[in-house]
Amino acid sequence: MGENTLESADAWRLASALVELVETAKDRIRAEGRSTLVAKISAHVGCPLAEILTVGMEAGSWEHVNLQRGIDAYLAEHSPDAEWFGMAGPGRGHQDVIEMLAAAERMGTYQLGAVDYTTVAIGPDAVTEAVQLGLVATVAPDGSPVVLSLRGPSERHPMPNCSMQILAAQRESATAVRDRVDVLMRQHNAFRGAVLQLDMNEHRGNELLSFLVRPELTADQVVLPDGVLETVERHVVRSREHNERLIAHGQHLKRGLLLYGPPGTGKTHTVRYLLSRLTDATVVVLSGRALRLLPAAAAMVRRQQPSVLVIEDVDLIAQDRSLGPAGSGPLLFELLNRIDGVDADADVTFVLTTNRVDVLEQALADRPGRIDLAVQIPKPGPGERLRLLRLYAAGVELDLPDPTALVEALDGVTASFVRELIRRAVLDQIHNDRIVLTEAVLRSTLDELASQRNELTSRILGRA
C-alpha cells in the first residue's frame, strides 16, 4: 500500500509538471505572437486594447492634405518630437485601422512597421508628402495619452475617403483632440485663396480635386459692349472696406451673378477676368459631370470665405421644372437650397453661366437673394469685333488701313470665331519669314472657315 501511495504521488507531481510545462509553453507562444503594434499602443494609452475607445473623423478624399496639416499643427502644439509609426501585415489597403488592430490583438496579424506615405497637391505645380497609413502617439489637451491614426483615400477601400481615429482611455480626451484638429484644419487649409476644380473619376465614381492657375487678365483683354464689364465688376469685386460698410448698413454680402448668351461670346472669359481680380478669394469650379458634387462644393466655399462658386452651364441642372416630370431636377433643388442656406453676411459669390437662359428655372433667375444680377453677354458688335481683331493679333503685324469692310463681313460671329480666324490666318503663314495679316489674308481665311466643308466647324465656333 505504501508503494502504491508513493507511485501515486510521483504520478501527480509528473502530471503537475507536465501541465506547468504546457502552460509555460502556451504563455511563451502567446508572448512571442503578441503584436508589437498593439503593445506599443496599449503601453502609451495605459490600458489594454479592449478598453481603448475611439473617436473618428471622416473627410472627403480631397481633404487629405488639410487633415494632414491639421494633425501636424496639433502635434506641433502638444508633442513636437512625436514620431509616426506604421503597420506591417496583409490587406492594409482595404481594412480599417480599428479592424487591423483587433486582428493584431487576436492573432498577431499586424506588427509595428514602416509608415506608408503618399504625395498630395498643394498648388497647380506643387506637392507635399502626407501619411497614407500611420499612427502617432501624442497627448490630449488635458495631458492624457492618446494615439492618432491617419488613413488617406484609397480606391481599394470600400469608402475612398480619408479618416482620422483617436484612440484613448477616455472619450472626453479623444473628442477634445478631434475638435482641436478640426479647428487647425481650417486655420491651415491648403485651399484658402486657391482656384480649385472638382471632378469625378469614372473609376467607381471617385471624387477628384485639381488646383488651377489663377488667371491673369486685364480689363482691355475682355471685349464686351460698353458698360457691361464695369457693371459685372462693380457687383462682384468689392473691397473689405465696402463689405464692412454694407454690414454696418444692414445689407447682405452674399451675391449671385448669372452670365447668359450664345456659346463663344465670352462668358467663361469674363469669369476668368473676375477671378483674376478676386486674388484673395477661394474659387471652386463645377461643370459637366462634377455638378453632382454641388453639396461638397457649397460646403467648401462656406468654409473658405471670401470665396466664389462657379457653376458653368447651369442650365444642365436648373432647367425649368415645368419642362420635365414632377419631382425632376434634384440638383436644381440642391442648388436653390445651397444658395438660400448661405448666411446673408457670408462673403460668398455664386457665378453661374448658361447658353440657354430661356429654359432656366424662374425660381433661380427671378428671386432676389439667389441671383442679384443677370447680364447678357451678346455677340460682338462692330466696335467689339474690331477690338477683338486687334486683341488676338497683338503678337503679329496687323495691316488693316480700313477695317470697315472686314468688320462688316464678320457680322454675327462670336469672340471665339474671331480668335480662331486669327489663329488660322497665322498658321497659314507660319513658314513665312514675316507674318502680316492683311485684309486679303483674313478674307481668304474667313472664306475657308465659312465654306461648305467647314460649315459644322463654323457653327461650333459660333458663326451665325
C-alpha angles and dihedrals in degrees: 000000000000092000091051090052091050092049090050091052091049090049091050092050090048092050091048091050091050092050091048090048092051093047091048090051091049091049090050092049091049091047092049092046096045113119113253086204094059090042092056094048094045092047092052098043091042102232139072118280091250089063096046115102127202136218116194142197124202123198136176117273092254091056092071093102092049094047089051091050092049092052092045090053091048092051090048088056100044111019113009092172095053115127127210120237131191145206131261118203145081128299097021092144097065108026129086119248092242091051090051093049090051090051090048091053094049102039108006088245095148126046136177110294146153122304116254112230134189137176125252130189121253097172144357092285103013134086136178136198120263134180110258093184124358149113135225132194115228141137135262120244088265090055098252116137120259137166122223123206125193127195122183124213117285130185088216092059117089090233107037095203129111120251144188125207124194115205115200144145092238127046092216091059094049092047092051090053092049093049093048093049089050091054092047091049089060093045095050098035113155091209096063109118093001131123108236135184123201120209142164126245112222089221105091090329094280116179119241134194126197131188113228128201110255109246119248109208134151126214093253089061091063110074112199135140115286114287097009098101091042090054093050094045094048090053098048109026111069132157123237087250091059090048092053091050092049091053090046089056093049096253126138125248098205111101139180128207127190119194114192137175143103120314115279098022095116108270094133090041089054090050089051090054091051090051090052088056096045093065097160096045125102108232127202118189123201128184141146117356091356090072087091087068090067095117092054092045092050091050090050095054091047089057096044105052130200086052146146129214112202116197112185121203092009090177087079089072103017102056113149108277090223089068095059140047120288113279094022125137105046090172089056091057089046091052093049092047093048093051092046091045095060111098116251092240093050113117093227127133124198113204115188129182130194140172092201111051089158092073097038116126109264092216088062099042103039108037114093112233092040100058114009097176132027115189128186117224101201132189109279121270124220094281093048092047091056091048090050092052090053093043097052094040093051092112095055138040113280112197108189111140090173112017095175098103094044092048089051091049088056093058110140098020126124130234089258090056092053091049091051091046091057092044093052092047091051091046091054090056099036093114094053120100089232126032113211122170108210128173089258092053093047092045091053091050091046091053090050092051091048096046122114095256090055096043095112093046090049092053092048090052090052108257112155 
